[in-house]
Amino acid sequence: MKHYGLPSTTLKCPKVVYIDRQSSSRRFSDETEASLIGLFEDLEKEGYGRFEHVDLEKLSVVDQIGAISDASVSHLPV
C-alpha cells in the first residue's frame, strides 16, 4: 500500500465492497442489484458495517487498489 501512497488501515467494523459489473456481460438483473445494494445500505444504517459500491472500470489502478485494500468482504459477481 505504501508503494501506491495509500494508507494501511485497520477498521473497527467490517467494510463490504460491492464491485459493480453492471456494464459487463456478467451482470445481475436490475432488480437483483437494487435489492443487494438496498440490503447493504440497510445493514450499514443498522451499524453492522460500512458499505462501498464501486465501479472499478471508472477508477485508476491506484484508486481501484485503494477502494478494495481495506475491505473485509469484496463481492464480484461471476
mmCIF file of the N, C-alpha and C atoms, coordinates in Angstrom:
data_MODEL
# 
_entry.id   MODEL 
# 
loop_
_atom_site.group_PDB 
_atom_site.id 
_atom_site.type_symbol 
_atom_site.label_atom_id 
_atom_site.label_alt_id 
_atom_site.label_comp_id 
_atom_site.label_asym_id 
_atom_site.label_entity_id 
_atom_site.label_seq_id 
_atom_site.pdbx_PDB_ins_code 
_atom_site.Cartn_x 
_atom_site.Cartn_y 
_atom_site.Cartn_z 
_atom_site.occupancy 
_atom_site.B_iso_or_equiv 
_atom_site.pdbx_formal_charge 
_atom_site.auth_seq_id 
_atom_site.auth_comp_id 
_atom_site.auth_asym_id 
_atom_site.auth_atom_id 
_atom_site.pdbx_PDB_model_num 
ATOM 1   N N  . MET A 1 1  ? 0.801   -1.178  0.000   1.00 0.00 ? 1  MET A N  1 
ATOM 2   C CA . MET A 1 1  ? 0.000   0.000   0.000   1.00 0.00 ? 1  MET A CA 1 
ATOM 3   C C  . MET A 1 1  ? 0.859   1.264   0.000   1.00 0.00 ? 1  MET A C  1 
ATOM 4   N N  . LYS A 1 2  ? 1.939   1.229   0.756   1.00 0.00 ? 2  LYS A N  1 
ATOM 5   C CA . LYS A 1 2  ? 2.807   2.407   0.820   1.00 0.00 ? 2  LYS A CA 1 
ATOM 6   C C  . LYS A 1 2  ? 3.381   2.738   -0.549  1.00 0.00 ? 2  LYS A C  1 
ATOM 7   N N  . HIS A 1 3  ? 3.640   1.714   -1.361  1.00 0.00 ? 3  HIS A N  1 
ATOM 8   C CA . HIS A 1 3  ? 4.182   1.910   -2.702  1.00 0.00 ? 3  HIS A CA 1 
ATOM 9   C C  . HIS A 1 3  ? 3.267   2.804   -3.542  1.00 0.00 ? 3  HIS A C  1 
ATOM 10  N N  . TYR A 1 4  ? 1.951   2.697   -3.340  1.00 0.00 ? 4  TYR A N  1 
ATOM 11  C CA . TYR A 1 4  ? 0.979   3.486   -4.093  1.00 0.00 ? 4  TYR A CA 1 
ATOM 12  C C  . TYR A 1 4  ? 0.542   4.741   -3.349  1.00 0.00 ? 4  TYR A C  1 
ATOM 13  N N  . GLY A 1 5  ? 1.151   5.008   -2.197  1.00 0.00 ? 5  GLY A N  1 
ATOM 14  C CA . GLY A 1 5  ? 0.783   6.181   -1.432  1.00 0.00 ? 5  GLY A CA 1 
ATOM 15  C C  . GLY A 1 5  ? -0.545  6.042   -0.724  1.00 0.00 ? 5  GLY A C  1 
ATOM 16  N N  . LEU A 1 6  ? -0.967  4.792   -0.453  1.00 0.00 ? 6  LEU A N  1 
ATOM 17  C CA . LEU A 1 6  ? -2.243  4.537   0.208   1.00 0.00 ? 6  LEU A CA 1 
ATOM 18  C C  . LEU A 1 6  ? -1.998  4.149   1.660   1.00 0.00 ? 6  LEU A C  1 
ATOM 19  N N  . PRO A 1 7  ? -2.843  4.629   2.564   1.00 0.00 ? 7  PRO A N  1 
ATOM 20  C CA . PRO A 1 7  ? -2.659  4.285   3.973   1.00 0.00 ? 7  PRO A CA 1 
ATOM 21  C C  . PRO A 1 7  ? -3.056  2.839   4.242   1.00 0.00 ? 7  PRO A C  1 
ATOM 22  N N  . SER A 1 8  ? -2.403  2.232   5.201   1.00 0.00 ? 8  SER A N  1 
ATOM 23  C CA . SER A 1 8  ? -2.778  0.910   5.666   1.00 0.00 ? 8  SER A CA 1 
ATOM 24  C C  . SER A 1 8  ? -3.623  1.123   6.913   1.00 0.00 ? 8  SER A C  1 
ATOM 25  N N  . THR A 1 9  ? -4.869  0.672   6.879   1.00 0.00 ? 9  THR A N  1 
ATOM 26  C CA . THR A 1 9  ? -5.772  0.953   7.983   1.00 0.00 ? 9  THR A CA 1 
ATOM 27  C C  . THR A 1 9  ? -6.358  -0.321  8.561   1.00 0.00 ? 9  THR A C  1 
ATOM 28  N N  . THR A 1 10 ? -6.745  -0.222  9.816   1.00 0.00 ? 10 THR A N  1 
ATOM 29  C CA . THR A 1 10 ? -7.477  -1.288  10.478  1.00 0.00 ? 10 THR A CA 1 
ATOM 30  C C  . THR A 1 10 ? -8.853  -0.729  10.813  1.00 0.00 ? 10 THR A C  1 
ATOM 31  N N  . LEU A 1 11 ? -9.887  -1.421  10.389  1.00 0.00 ? 11 LEU A N  1 
ATOM 32  C CA . LEU A 1 11 ? -11.242 -0.925  10.590  1.00 0.00 ? 11 LEU A CA 1 
ATOM 33  C C  . LEU A 1 11 ? -11.832 -1.435  11.897  1.00 0.00 ? 11 LEU A C  1 
ATOM 34  N N  . LYS A 1 12 ? -12.690 -0.616  12.496  1.00 0.00 ? 12 LYS A N  1 
ATOM 35  C CA . LYS A 1 12 ? -13.387 -1.018  13.712  1.00 0.00 ? 12 LYS A CA 1 
ATOM 36  C C  . LYS A 1 12 ? -14.612 -1.871  13.387  1.00 0.00 ? 12 LYS A C  1 
ATOM 37  N N  . CYS A 1 13 ? -15.154 -1.725  12.187  1.00 0.00 ? 13 CYS A N  1 
ATOM 38  C CA . CYS A 1 13 ? -16.294 -2.529  11.768  1.00 0.00 ? 13 CYS A CA 1 
ATOM 39  C C  . CYS A 1 13 ? -16.007 -3.030  10.354  1.00 0.00 ? 13 CYS A C  1 
ATOM 40  N N  . PRO A 1 14 ? -16.685 -4.101  9.933   1.00 0.00 ? 14 PRO A N  1 
ATOM 41  C CA . PRO A 1 14 ? -16.410 -4.647  8.601   1.00 0.00 ? 14 PRO A CA 1 
ATOM 42  C C  . PRO A 1 14 ? -16.743 -3.654  7.486   1.00 0.00 ? 14 PRO A C  1 
ATOM 43  N N  . LYS A 1 15 ? -15.934 -3.694  6.445   1.00 0.00 ? 15 LYS A N  1 
ATOM 44  C CA . LYS A 1 15 ? -16.191 -2.900  5.247   1.00 0.00 ? 15 LYS A CA 1 
ATOM 45  C C  . LYS A 1 15 ? -16.489 -3.870  4.115   1.00 0.00 ? 15 LYS A C  1 
ATOM 46  N N  . VAL A 1 16 ? -17.679 -3.728  3.542   1.00 0.00 ? 16 VAL A N  1 
ATOM 47  C CA . VAL A 1 16 ? -18.105 -4.560  2.423   1.00 0.00 ? 16 VAL A CA 1 
ATOM 48  C C  . VAL A 1 16 ? -17.990 -3.724  1.158   1.00 0.00 ? 16 VAL A C  1 
ATOM 49  N N  . VAL A 1 17 ? -17.273 -4.238  0.174   1.00 0.00 ? 17 VAL A N  1 
ATOM 50  C CA . VAL A 1 17 ? -17.140 -3.548  -1.106  1.00 0.00 ? 17 VAL A CA 1 
ATOM 51  C C  . VAL A 1 17 ? -17.879 -4.362  -2.162  1.00 0.00 ? 17 VAL A C  1 
ATOM 52  N N  . TYR A 1 18 ? -18.874 -3.734  -2.768  1.00 0.00 ? 18 TYR A N  1 
ATOM 53  C CA . TYR A 1 18 ? -19.596 -4.349  -3.883  1.00 0.00 ? 18 TYR A CA 1 
ATOM 54  C C  . TYR A 1 18 ? -18.978 -3.813  -5.165  1.00 0.00 ? 18 TYR A C  1 
ATOM 55  N N  . ILE A 1 19 ? -18.382 -4.701  -5.934  1.00 0.00 ? 19 ILE A N  1 
ATOM 56  C CA . ILE A 1 19 ? -17.735 -4.317  -7.191  1.00 0.00 ? 19 ILE A CA 1 
ATOM 57  C C  . ILE A 1 19 ? -18.765 -4.448  -8.309  1.00 0.00 ? 19 ILE A C  1 
ATOM 58  N N  . ASP A 1 20 ? -19.170 -3.316  -8.819  1.00 0.00 ? 20 ASP A N  1 
ATOM 59  C CA . ASP A 1 20 ? -20.232 -3.237  -9.821  1.00 0.00 ? 20 ASP A CA 1 
ATOM 60  C C  . ASP A 1 20 ? -19.743 -3.762  -11.167 1.00 0.00 ? 20 ASP A C  1 
ATOM 61  N N  . ARG A 1 21 ? -20.463 -4.714  -11.720 1.00 0.00 ? 21 ARG A N  1 
ATOM 62  C CA . ARG A 1 21 ? -20.150 -5.261  -13.045 1.00 0.00 ? 21 ARG A CA 1 
ATOM 63  C C  . ARG A 1 21 ? -21.330 -5.075  -13.995 1.00 0.00 ? 21 ARG A C  1 
ATOM 64  N N  . GLN A 1 22 ? -22.198 -4.135  -13.702 1.00 0.00 ? 22 GLN A N  1 
ATOM 65  C CA . GLN A 1 22 ? -23.415 -3.959  -14.487 1.00 0.00 ? 22 GLN A CA 1 
ATOM 66  C C  . GLN A 1 22 ? -23.146 -3.551  -15.930 1.00 0.00 ? 22 GLN A C  1 
ATOM 67  N N  . SER A 1 23 ? -21.984 -2.994  -16.213 1.00 0.00 ? 23 SER A N  1 
ATOM 68  C CA . SER A 1 23 ? -21.690 -2.603  -17.596 1.00 0.00 ? 23 SER A CA 1 
ATOM 69  C C  . SER A 1 23 ? -21.043 -3.741  -18.379 1.00 0.00 ? 23 SER A C  1 
ATOM 70  N N  . SER A 1 24 ? -20.900 -4.915  -17.759 1.00 0.00 ? 24 SER A N  1 
ATOM 71  C CA . SER A 1 24 ? -20.293 -6.058  -18.431 1.00 0.00 ? 24 SER A CA 1 
ATOM 72  C C  . SER A 1 24 ? -21.364 -7.080  -18.801 1.00 0.00 ? 24 SER A C  1 
ATOM 73  N N  . SER A 1 25 ? -20.928 -8.143  -19.434 1.00 0.00 ? 25 SER A N  1 
ATOM 74  C CA . SER A 1 25 ? -21.862 -9.216  -19.764 1.00 0.00 ? 25 SER A CA 1 
ATOM 75  C C  . SER A 1 25 ? -22.190 -10.069 -18.544 1.00 0.00 ? 25 SER A C  1 
ATOM 76  N N  . ARG A 1 26 ? -21.388 -9.935  -17.488 1.00 0.00 ? 26 ARG A N  1 
ATOM 77  C CA . ARG A 1 26 ? -21.617 -10.683 -16.247 1.00 0.00 ? 26 ARG A CA 1 
ATOM 78  C C  . ARG A 1 26 ? -22.308 -9.775  -15.249 1.00 0.00 ? 26 ARG A C  1 
ATOM 79  N N  . ARG A 1 27 ? -23.583 -9.571  -15.433 1.00 0.00 ? 27 ARG A N  1 
ATOM 80  C CA . ARG A 1 27 ? -24.319 -8.613  -14.637 1.00 0.00 ? 27 ARG A CA 1 
ATOM 81  C C  . ARG A 1 27 ? -25.517 -9.264  -13.962 1.00 0.00 ? 27 ARG A C  1 
ATOM 82  N N  . PHE A 1 28 ? -25.941 -8.648  -12.871 1.00 0.00 ? 28 PHE A N  1 
ATOM 83  C CA . PHE A 1 28 ? -27.189 -9.045  -12.224 1.00 0.00 ? 28 PHE A CA 1 
ATOM 84  C C  . PHE A 1 28 ? -28.338 -8.392  -12.968 1.00 0.00 ? 28 PHE A C  1 
ATOM 85  N N  . SER A 1 29 ? -29.535 -8.909  -12.755 1.00 0.00 ? 29 SER A N  1 
ATOM 86  C CA . SER A 1 29 ? -30.705 -8.172  -13.249 1.00 0.00 ? 29 SER A CA 1 
ATOM 87  C C  . SER A 1 29 ? -30.762 -6.869  -12.455 1.00 0.00 ? 29 SER A C  1 
ATOM 88  N N  . ASP A 1 30 ? -31.415 -5.864  -13.012 1.00 0.00 ? 30 ASP A N  1 
ATOM 89  C CA . ASP A 1 30 ? -31.509 -4.578  -12.318 1.00 0.00 ? 30 ASP A CA 1 
ATOM 90  C C  . ASP A 1 30 ? -32.183 -4.736  -10.960 1.00 0.00 ? 30 ASP A C  1 
ATOM 91  N N  . GLU A 1 31 ? -33.198 -5.594  -10.895 1.00 0.00 ? 31 GLU A N  1 
ATOM 92  C CA . GLU A 1 31 ? -33.915 -5.812  -9.638  1.00 0.00 ? 31 GLU A CA 1 
ATOM 93  C C  . GLU A 1 31 ? -33.014 -6.464  -8.592  1.00 0.00 ? 31 GLU A C  1 
ATOM 94  N N  . THR A 1 32 ? -32.214 -7.448  -9.015  1.00 0.00 ? 32 THR A N  1 
ATOM 95  C CA . THR A 1 32 ? -31.314 -8.132  -8.091  1.00 0.00 ? 32 THR A CA 1 
ATOM 96  C C  . THR A 1 32 ? -30.265 -7.166  -7.558  1.00 0.00 ? 32 THR A C  1 
ATOM 97  N N  . GLU A 1 33 ? -29.693 -6.375  -8.440  1.00 0.00 ? 33 GLU A N  1 
ATOM 98  C CA . GLU A 1 33 ? -28.682 -5.420  -7.987  1.00 0.00 ? 33 GLU A CA 1 
ATOM 99  C C  . GLU A 1 33 ? -29.284 -4.403  -7.026  1.00 0.00 ? 33 GLU A C  1 
ATOM 100 N N  . ALA A 1 34 ? -30.455 -3.878  -7.336  1.00 0.00 ? 34 ALA A N  1 
ATOM 101 C CA . ALA A 1 34 ? -31.101 -2.900  -6.457  1.00 0.00 ? 34 ALA A CA 1 
ATOM 102 C C  . ALA A 1 34 ? -31.388 -3.506  -5.080  1.00 0.00 ? 34 ALA A C  1 
ATOM 103 N N  . SER A 1 35 ? -31.826 -4.756  -5.055  1.00 0.00 ? 35 SER A N  1 
ATOM 104 C CA . SER A 1 35 ? -32.103 -5.433  -3.782  1.00 0.00 ? 35 SER A CA 1 
ATOM 105 C C  . SER A 1 35 ? -30.830 -5.634  -2.975  1.00 0.00 ? 35 SER A C  1 
ATOM 106 N N  . LEU A 1 36 ? -29.757 -6.036  -3.645  1.00 0.00 ? 36 LEU A N  1 
ATOM 107 C CA . LEU A 1 36 ? -28.487 -6.266  -2.974  1.00 0.00 ? 36 LEU A CA 1 
ATOM 108 C C  . LEU A 1 36 ? -27.935 -4.965  -2.383  1.00 0.00 ? 36 LEU A C  1 
ATOM 109 N N  . ILE A 1 37 ? -27.957 -3.921  -3.160  1.00 0.00 ? 37 ILE A N  1 
ATOM 110 C CA . ILE A 1 37 ? -27.475 -2.624  -2.677  1.00 0.00 ? 37 ILE A CA 1 
ATOM 111 C C  . ILE A 1 37 ? -28.353 -2.135  -1.523  1.00 0.00 ? 37 ILE A C  1 
ATOM 112 N N  . GLY A 1 38 ? -29.656 -2.301  -1.644  1.00 0.00 ? 38 GLY A N  1 
ATOM 113 C CA . GLY A 1 38 ? -30.569 -1.918  -0.567  1.00 0.00 ? 38 GLY A CA 1 
ATOM 114 C C  . GLY A 1 38 ? -30.278 -2.678  0.717   1.00 0.00 ? 38 GLY A C  1 
ATOM 115 N N  . LEU A 1 39 ? -29.983 -3.966  0.600   1.00 0.00 ? 39 LEU A N  1 
ATOM 116 C CA . LEU A 1 39 ? -29.643 -4.773  1.771   1.00 0.00 ? 39 LEU A CA 1 
ATOM 117 C C  . LEU A 1 39 ? -28.381 -4.251  2.441   1.00 0.00 ? 39 LEU A C  1 
ATOM 118 N N  . PHE A 1 40 ? -27.340 -4.003  1.649   1.00 0.00 ? 40 PHE A N  1 
ATOM 119 C CA . PHE A 1 40 ? -26.098 -3.475  2.203   1.00 0.00 ? 40 PHE A CA 1 
ATOM 120 C C  . PHE A 1 40 ? -26.321 -2.119  2.878   1.00 0.00 ? 40 PHE A C  1 
ATOM 121 N N  . GLU A 1 41 ? -27.104 -1.251  2.251   1.00 0.00 ? 41 GLU A N  1 
ATOM 122 C CA . GLU A 1 41 ? -27.369 0.066   2.827   1.00 0.00 ? 41 GLU A CA 1 
ATOM 123 C C  . GLU A 1 41 ? -28.145 -0.055  4.137   1.00 0.00 ? 41 GLU A C  1 
ATOM 124 N N  . ASP A 1 42 ? -29.109 -0.962  4.196   1.00 0.00 ? 42 ASP A N  1 
ATOM 125 C CA . ASP A 1 42 ? -29.865 -1.185  5.428   1.00 0.00 ? 42 ASP A CA 1 
ATOM 126 C C  . ASP A 1 42 ? -28.951 -1.689  6.538   1.00 0.00 ? 42 ASP A C  1 
ATOM 127 N N  . LEU A 1 43 ? -28.057 -2.623  6.218   1.00 0.00 ? 43 LEU A N  1 
ATOM 128 C CA . LEU A 1 43 ? -27.124 -3.137  7.217   1.00 0.00 ? 43 LEU A CA 1 
ATOM 129 C C  . LEU A 1 43 ? -26.195 -2.039  7.730   1.00 0.00 ? 43 LEU A C  1 
ATOM 130 N N  . GLU A 1 44 ? -25.776 -1.151  6.826   1.00 0.00 ? 44 GLU A N  1 
ATOM 131 C CA . GLU A 1 44 ? -24.917 -0.044  7.235   1.00 0.00 ? 44 GLU A CA 1 
ATOM 132 C C  . GLU A 1 44 ? -25.675 0.893   8.185   1.00 0.00 ? 44 GLU A C  1 
ATOM 133 N N  . LYS A 1 45 ? -26.933 1.203   7.869   1.00 0.00 ? 45 LYS A N  1 
ATOM 134 C CA . LYS A 1 45 ? -27.744 2.073   8.728   1.00 0.00 ? 45 LYS A CA 1 
ATOM 135 C C  . LYS A 1 45 ? -27.921 1.478   10.121  1.00 0.00 ? 45 LYS A C  1 
ATOM 136 N N  . GLU A 1 46 ? -27.966 0.157   10.194  1.00 0.00 ? 46 GLU A N  1 
ATOM 137 C CA . GLU A 1 46 ? -28.126 -0.522  11.478  1.00 0.00 ? 46 GLU A CA 1 
ATOM 138 C C  . GLU A 1 46 ? -26.803 -0.655  12.229  1.00 0.00 ? 46 GLU A C  1 
ATOM 139 N N  . GLY A 1 47 ? -25.699 -0.237  11.604  1.00 0.00 ? 47 GLY A N  1 
ATOM 140 C CA . GLY A 1 47 ? -24.404 -0.244  12.267  1.00 0.00 ? 47 GLY A CA 1 
ATOM 141 C C  . GLY A 1 47 ? -23.642 -1.555  12.178  1.00 0.00 ? 47 GLY A C  1 
ATOM 142 N N  . TYR A 1 48 ? -24.009 -2.406  11.228  1.00 0.00 ? 48 TYR A N  1 
ATOM 143 C CA . TYR A 1 48 ? -23.337 -3.702  11.092  1.00 0.00 ? 48 TYR A CA 1 
ATOM 144 C C  . TYR A 1 48 ? -22.062 -3.642  10.267  1.00 0.00 ? 48 TYR A C  1 
ATOM 145 N N  . GLY A 1 49 ? -21.761 -2.513  9.700   1.00 0.00 ? 49 GLY A N  1 
ATOM 146 C CA . GLY A 1 49 ? -20.554 -2.378  8.892   1.00 0.00 ? 49 GLY A CA 1 
ATOM 147 C C  . GLY A 1 49 ? -20.668 -1.174  7.992   1.00 0.00 ? 49 GLY A C  1 
ATOM 148 N N  . ARG A 1 50 ? -19.667 -1.027  7.163   1.00 0.00 ? 50 ARG A N  1 
ATOM 149 C CA . ARG A 1 50 ? -19.637 0.064   6.190   1.00 0.00 ? 50 ARG A CA 1 
ATOM 150 C C  . ARG A 1 50 ? -19.737 -0.547  4.800   1.00 0.00 ? 50 ARG A C  1 
ATOM 151 N N  . PHE A 1 51 ? -20.521 0.053   3.947   1.00 0.00 ? 51 PHE A N  1 
ATOM 152 C CA . PHE A 1 51 ? -20.758 -0.441  2.599   1.00 0.00 ? 51 PHE A CA 1 
ATOM 153 C C  . PHE A 1 51 ? -20.193 0.545   1.585   1.00 0.00 ? 51 PHE A C  1 
ATOM 154 N N  . GLU A 1 52 ? -19.499 0.009   0.573   1.00 0.00 ? 52 GLU A N  1 
ATOM 155 C CA . GLU A 1 52 ? -18.990 0.845   -0.511  1.00 0.00 ? 52 GLU A CA 1 
ATOM 156 C C  . GLU A 1 52 ? -19.320 0.172   -1.842  1.00 0.00 ? 52 GLU A C  1 
ATOM 157 N N  . HIS A 1 53 ? -19.908 0.927   -2.733  1.00 0.00 ? 53 HIS A N  1 
ATOM 158 C CA . HIS A 1 53 ? -20.305 0.463   -4.070  1.00 0.00 ? 53 HIS A CA 1 
ATOM 159 C C  . HIS A 1 53 ? -19.331 1.087   -5.066  1.00 0.00 ? 53 HIS A C  1 
ATOM 160 N N  . VAL A 1 54 ? -18.532 0.256   -5.755  1.00 0.00 ? 54 VAL A N  1 
ATOM 161 C CA . VAL A 1 54 ? -17.532 0.790   -6.673  1.00 0.00 ? 54 VAL A CA 1 
ATOM 162 C C  . VAL A 1 54 ? -17.679 0.193   -8.070  1.00 0.00 ? 54 VAL A C  1 
ATOM 163 N N  . ASP A 1 55 ? -17.389 1.019   -9.043  1.00 0.00 ? 55 ASP A N  1 
ATOM 164 C CA . ASP A 1 55 ? -17.319 0.592   -10.436 1.00 0.00 ? 55 ASP A CA 1 
ATOM 165 C C  . ASP A 1 55 ? -15.855 0.732   -10.838 1.00 0.00 ? 55 ASP A C  1 
ATOM 166 N N  . LEU A 1 56 ? -15.125 -0.384  -10.771 1.00 0.00 ? 56 LEU A N  1 
ATOM 167 C CA . LEU A 1 56 ? -13.679 -0.341  -10.981 1.00 0.00 ? 56 LEU A CA 1 
ATOM 168 C C  . LEU A 1 56 ? -13.296 0.179   -12.356 1.00 0.00 ? 56 LEU A C  1 
ATOM 169 N N  . GLU A 1 57 ? -14.152 -0.030  -13.342 1.00 0.00 ? 57 GLU A N  1 
ATOM 170 C CA . GLU A 1 57 ? -13.832 0.411   -14.700 1.00 0.00 ? 57 GLU A CA 1 
ATOM 171 C C  . GLU A 1 57 ? -13.701 1.927   -14.798 1.00 0.00 ? 57 GLU A C  1 
ATOM 172 N N  . LYS A 1 58 ? -14.259 2.655   -13.826 1.00 0.00 ? 58 LYS A N  1 
ATOM 173 C CA . LYS A 1 58 ? -14.214 4.116   -13.850 1.00 0.00 ? 58 LYS A CA 1 
ATOM 174 C C  . LYS A 1 58 ? -13.085 4.680   -12.994 1.00 0.00 ? 58 LYS A C  1 
ATOM 175 N N  . LEU A 1 59 ? -12.289 3.800   -12.376 1.00 0.00 ? 59 LEU A N  1 
ATOM 176 C CA . LEU A 1 59 ? -11.228 4.237   -11.472 1.00 0.00 ? 59 LEU A CA 1 
ATOM 177 C C  . LEU A 1 59 ? -9.848  3.926   -12.034 1.00 0.00 ? 59 LEU A C  1 
ATOM 178 N N  . SER A 1 60 ? -8.872  4.728   -11.638 1.00 0.00 ? 60 SER A N  1 
ATOM 179 C CA . SER A 1 60 ? -7.482  4.425   -11.988 1.00 0.00 ? 60 SER A CA 1 
ATOM 180 C C  . SER A 1 60 ? -7.056  3.181   -11.220 1.00 0.00 ? 60 SER A C  1 
ATOM 181 N N  . VAL A 1 61 ? -5.942  2.591   -11.618 1.00 0.00 ? 61 VAL A N  1 
ATOM 182 C CA . VAL A 1 61 ? -5.450  1.389   -10.943 1.00 0.00 ? 61 VAL A CA 1 
ATOM 183 C C  . VAL A 1 61 ? -5.185  1.671   -9.468  1.00 0.00 ? 61 VAL A C  1 
ATOM 184 N N  . VAL A 1 62 ? -4.572  2.802   -9.161  1.00 0.00 ? 62 VAL A N  1 
ATOM 185 C CA . VAL A 1 62 ? -4.281  3.143   -7.771  1.00 0.00 ? 62 VAL A CA 1 
ATOM 186 C C  . VAL A 1 62 ? -5.584  3.316   -6.984  1.00 0.00 ? 62 VAL A C  1 
ATOM 187 N N  . ASP A 1 63 ? -6.579  3.978   -7.584  1.00 0.00 ? 63 ASP A N  1 
ATOM 188 C CA . ASP A 1 63 ? -7.862  4.148   -6.900  1.00 0.00 ? 63 ASP A CA 1 
ATOM 189 C C  . ASP A 1 63 ? -8.584  2.806   -6.730  1.00 0.00 ? 63 ASP A C  1 
ATOM 190 N N  . GLN A 1 64 ? -8.434  1.894   -7.686  1.00 0.00 ? 64 GLN A N  1 
ATOM 191 C CA . GLN A 1 64 ? -9.012  0.557   -7.546  1.00 0.00 ? 64 GLN A CA 1 
ATOM 192 C C  . GLN A 1 64 ? -8.412  -0.162  -6.343  1.00 0.00 ? 64 GLN A C  1 
ATOM 193 N N  . ILE A 1 65 ? -7.095  -0.109  -6.238  1.00 0.00 ? 65 ILE A N  1 
ATOM 194 C CA . ILE A 1 65 ? -6.413  -0.758  -5.111  1.00 0.00 ? 65 ILE A CA 1 
ATOM 195 C C  . ILE A 1 65 ? -6.871  -0.124  -3.801  1.00 0.00 ? 65 ILE A C  1 
ATOM 196 N N  . GLY A 1 66 ? -6.960  1.193   -3.776  1.00 0.00 ? 66 GLY A N  1 
ATOM 197 C CA . GLY A 1 66 ? -7.403  1.883   -2.574  1.00 0.00 ? 66 GLY A CA 1 
ATOM 198 C C  . GLY A 1 66 ? -8.821  1.535   -2.179  1.00 0.00 ? 66 GLY A C  1 
ATOM 199 N N  . ALA A 1 67 ? -9.690  1.341   -3.168  1.00 0.00 ? 67 ALA A N  1 
ATOM 200 C CA . ALA A 1 67 ? -11.097 1.043   -2.884  1.00 0.00 ? 67 ALA A CA 1 
ATOM 201 C C  . ALA A 1 67 ? -11.284 -0.305  -2.207  1.00 0.00 ? 67 ALA A C  1 
ATOM 202 N N  . ILE A 1 68 ? -10.441 -1.265  -2.555  1.00 0.00 ? 68 ILE A N  1 
ATOM 203 C CA . ILE A 1 68 ? -10.636 -2.606  -2.001  1.00 0.00 ? 68 ILE A CA 1 
ATOM 204 C C  . ILE A 1 68 ? -9.576  -3.030  -0.995  1.00 0.00 ? 68 ILE A C  1 
ATOM 205 N N  . SER A 1 69 ? -8.551  -2.203  -0.789  1.00 0.00 ? 69 SER A N  1 
ATOM 206 C CA . SER A 1 69 ? -7.425  -2.617  0.060   1.00 0.00 ? 69 SER A CA 1 
ATOM 207 C C  . SER A 1 69 ? -7.815  -2.863  1.506   1.00 0.00 ? 69 SER A C  1 
ATOM 208 N N  . ASP A 1 70 ? -8.777  -2.132  2.027   1.00 0.00 ? 70 ASP A N  1 
ATOM 209 C CA . ASP A 1 70 ? -9.158  -2.312  3.416   1.00 0.00 ? 70 ASP A CA 1 
ATOM 210 C C  . ASP A 1 70 ? -10.512 -3.014  3.575   1.00 0.00 ? 70 ASP A C  1 
ATOM 211 N N  . ALA A 1 71 ? -10.934 -3.678  2.525   1.00 0.00 ? 71 ALA A N  1 
ATOM 212 C CA . ALA A 1 71 ? -12.229 -4.366  2.574   1.00 0.00 ? 71 ALA A CA 1 
ATOM 213 C C  . ALA A 1 71 ? -12.159 -5.632  3.432   1.00 0.00 ? 71 ALA A C  1 
ATOM 214 N N  . SER A 1 72 ? -13.200 -5.823  4.199   1.00 0.00 ? 72 SER A N  1 
ATOM 215 C CA . SER A 1 72 ? -13.367 -7.072  4.930   1.00 0.00 ? 72 SER A CA 1 
ATOM 216 C C  . SER A 1 72 ? -13.944 -8.118  3.989   1.00 0.00 ? 72 SER A C  1 
ATOM 217 N N  . VAL A 1 73 ? -14.854 -7.652  3.116   1.00 0.00 ? 73 VAL A N  1 
ATOM 218 C CA . VAL A 1 73 ? -15.518 -8.528  2.156   1.00 0.00 ? 73 VAL A CA 1 
ATOM 219 C C  . VAL A 1 73 ? -15.629 -7.786  0.842   1.00 0.00 ? 73 VAL A C  1 
ATOM 220 N N  . SER A 1 74 ? -15.253 -8.444  -0.263  1.00 0.00 ? 74 SER A N  1 
ATOM 221 C CA . SER A 1 74 ? -15.473 -7.893  -1.594  1.00 0.00 ? 74 SER A CA 1 
ATOM 222 C C  . SER A 1 74 ? -16.344 -8.869  -2.358  1.00 0.00 ? 74 SER A C  1 
ATOM 223 N N  . HIS A 1 75 ? -17.338 -8.349  -3.042  1.00 0.00 ? 75 HIS A N  1 
ATOM 224 C CA . HIS A 1 75 ? -18.220 -9.223  -3.820  1.00 0.00 ? 75 HIS A CA 1 
ATOM 225 C C  . HIS A 1 75 ? -18.105 -8.854  -5.285  1.00 0.00 ? 75 HIS A C  1 
ATOM 226 N N  . LEU A 1 76 ? -17.636 -9.774  -6.064  1.00 0.00 ? 76 LEU A N  1 
ATOM 227 C CA . LEU A 1 76 ? -17.523 -9.591  -7.507  1.00 0.00 ? 76 LEU A CA 1 
ATOM 228 C C  . LEU A 1 76 ? -18.390 -10.643 -8.170  1.00 0.00 ? 76 LEU A C  1 
ATOM 229 N N  . PRO A 1 77 ? -19.504 -10.240 -8.797  1.00 0.00 ? 77 PRO A N  1 
ATOM 230 C CA . PRO A 1 77 ? -20.346 -11.217 -9.463  1.00 0.00 ? 77 PRO A CA 1 
ATOM 231 C C  . PRO A 1 77 ? -19.582 -11.941 -10.561 1.00 0.00 ? 77 PRO A C  1 
ATOM 232 N N  . VAL A 1 78 ? -19.758 -13.232 -10.635 1.00 0.00 ? 78 VAL A N  1 
ATOM 233 C CA . VAL A 1 78 ? -19.090 -14.020 -11.668 1.00 0.00 ? 78 VAL A CA 1 
ATOM 234 C C  . VAL A 1 78 ? -20.085 -14.625 -12.615 1.00 0.00 ? 78 VAL A C  1 
# 
